[in-house]
Amino acid sequence: MILSVTELGSGHVPDVCIIGSGPAGMTLAVELHRFGKDVLVLEAGGRELTDESQDVYRGKTVGDKYYDLESARLRYLGGTSNHWAGWSRPLDAIDFEPRDIAPNTGWPITKKHLDPYISAAKDVLELQGSFERVFQSGGIREIRFLNSSPPVKFGEKYIDEFDNSERLSLCLNANVTALETQHGHVTAARVHDFEGNGAQVRAGVFVLACGGIENSRLLLHFNAESGGRLVPQAETLGRYWMEHLYASPGEAFMNEPIDDRRTFALTAEKQRELQILNCRIRIQATPVSPSHFRELARTLACQAPALGAWIYDRMGRDLRCTAQIQTSWEQEPRRENRITLSESDCDRFGIPRPVLHWTRSELDRRTLDESVLFFGEVMARSDLGRLRMTSWMRDGDEAPRDGLLGGWHHMGGTRMSQRAGEGIVNSDLRVWGQDNLYVAGSSVFPAGGQANPTFTIVQLSLRLANQLSRHL
């Protein structure tokens, strides 16, 4: 059933009200409906992207250069899944562990808590094949990402389920402007559309699933409006925000043809030995010509004689291709990287716009340097090929800021924690201090790992649906 804001608040009280229709919210809604629950989804945008809805996502960044906040996320049915490329992989076991080099890492759950939902998450994301690694040698392992083609757009995938059900409802252009709470229990959500119509929504359980910036922004505002009663222990609210960092640090000369899907990472043991975080390295093949190799060999004969001689020795024989090295790696969760509220600029609903405070750390850079250097050593030792680093990488300079700055993977801000005061939600994703308010999505990640977050988001939503279905 698809509703407008004017049709809300008519006495109907769903079991669960979910705010947001991206991968987290939509997965949760559909799974709860399949468990027989009455579910209402509030989506702030419409079926299509509009300027008036997207304008609500404007904000600013303080610190290192980052994308415009309104272009890094999408505010309509299906959320940011509408520009998701489809690459999927679960997090590694080490990603859940506390690591001495980054004191704020460590989840209150382990990989084993999410593994039972791998098969169901693959079904949701329409993935085929196995994630199992196929190669490991000398501290390097090959990892496999799966990709649906075309990538799943959650609004398109599930809209018919709303059209055909009386117990699965969707309200479009439903902008939540407040959450009311009494004695640790959320009693209602206030909702407005773009024409000024308003409604009050009551439900047994409320779930905030608005993305890795908006979850923090809305909770910060709603908590301030409630006098601190919504999130009683809000010390970490908005903090420990993370991205996946991206760079192209070098060029590889390969002894064998390379499939662009081949991706490598350091083993957990090697990460601990080098005292770095998780990083993936993708070899992206590029066409090769004899003239290109001759020119490279002449240049490298002076710059790097050993590499130049290696290329000369293989020209016309077993040197198969060149490749760009593409890296994406885990960012250190740091308290100072955070979402705050603007003191001077509000959106059309009177909610302060977000301010992202974001800088890279020394550990962020060391993770890149050590990962690429070690991968180059393994390439040479196994005679897989040779690595030529870019000048900024060799000289320890900053990576160019005119290319990929990150993956649009917004994580942290409402982190999961073992104890109240150390995070915003517990291991069941329930907000500390509330008995019926939950948060879903990558904003609950205490650490990001190297894998794209969507697969883990879906696993967490499937797990939450299972828990809520038992308790409601």
C-alpha positions, 0 to 999 in steps of 0.5 A: 500500500502506497500512501501520502502524508495526508493519509497517515495518522488515521489510527493505524499503528504498525508494528514497525515504522522504518525511516528510510528506503535504502538497502538497510531500511528496505531489506528490513521492511521486506524481511519483517513483512515476510515474518508477518509483521505490519510495517510502514516505511517513511521515505523522505523523497519521491519515486524519482529524484527531485531538486527540492528533495536533494537540496535537503542533503546540502552541507559542508565539509571542514578539513580535507577535501571531500565530495559535495555532501548532496552529490555523495548520496541520493534522497529518493525511493531506494536511497543511495542504492540508486548510484551503487555499482553493485560490488559486494563482499562480507567483512573479514574476521579481523575487521571486527577485532580490536586492534592495538594500532587503532584503539577505537576499532572492535565490534561488540559482535564477530563475523560469526554473528553475521555469517548465517545471513550470507546466503540471504544477503546474496539473494537480496543483492542477486549475487551468484558465486562464492566469496572464497579466496582462491590464492594465498602466498607469502602474506598476500591473499586473493579476495573475490568481490561479487557483482550483480548485473545490473546492480540492485536498485532497492526501490525498483526491486521492491515497489511491487511488494508495497503495491500488492500488500495491505501490511507493507506500507510506503509513504513517499515525501514523508520527511521526519521532523521529530521523534517524541519520547517519554521515559525511554520509549519513542511514542511518535514521529512527526512527519511533513511533506513538501506542501506543508502537510503534517502527520503524527505516526505511532508504531511499536518500534521505530528504526532510523535507516537514513544513511551514514550522514543523515542518521547522525544529523537527525539524531543530533537534532532530535536529541537536542529538541528533546532536551537530551532525552532521546539519546541520553548518553550522546558523547559519541553521537556523530563521532568516529565517522569513516570513509574508504580511501582511494588512490592509484599509487602505481603501475604494474608490469605483469608476466601473465594476463590479468582479469580486472576482477582480481583483487588482493589484500594482506593477510590478517597476520601480515596486517598485524606484523606491519601494524596497519589496517585493511587494504585491498589492491586491484590490478586493472589491466591496460592495453600494451604495445611494443613501443610503449614498453620500449619507451618505458624501458629507456626511461626506467634504465636511468630511473630504476635500472633493475626494473628497466633491465627486467622489462628489456629481458621480457619484451617480446617474450613473456611480458603480457600486459601493464596494469594500473594499481587501484587501492581502497583501504580502511580509515582509522576511526577517530573521535575528531572525524564527526558530523555536527550541526550547522549553527547558521544554516537549516533546510526547509524543515528547520533542521540544521544542515550537516557539517562533516569534519574529516581529515586523514591520519598518519595511520591512514597513510601508513596503511597505504604505503606498507600495503603497496610496498609489500605487495610489490615485494610479493610480485617480484618474489613470485615473479608475477610482475614488477611494480612501479610507484607514482612519484607522489607515492615514492616521495611520500607526498600527498595523493592527488586530490583531483581524482577519487577521494573516497567510495561514497561509503559513509560509515560510523557516527552512531557506532555499535558498542559493548557499553552505553557511553562508548557508542550509540547502539548496542549489539542488537542495534537498539539505541542505548536508553530507548526500548523501541528505537533502533538504527540500521545501516553503515552508521553503526559500523565501529570499523570499516574494513576494506570491503564495500559496506552494502553487503554488511548493511544487508546482513545487519538488517536481516539479523535485525529483522530476525531479532525483532520478529521474535520480540514483537 
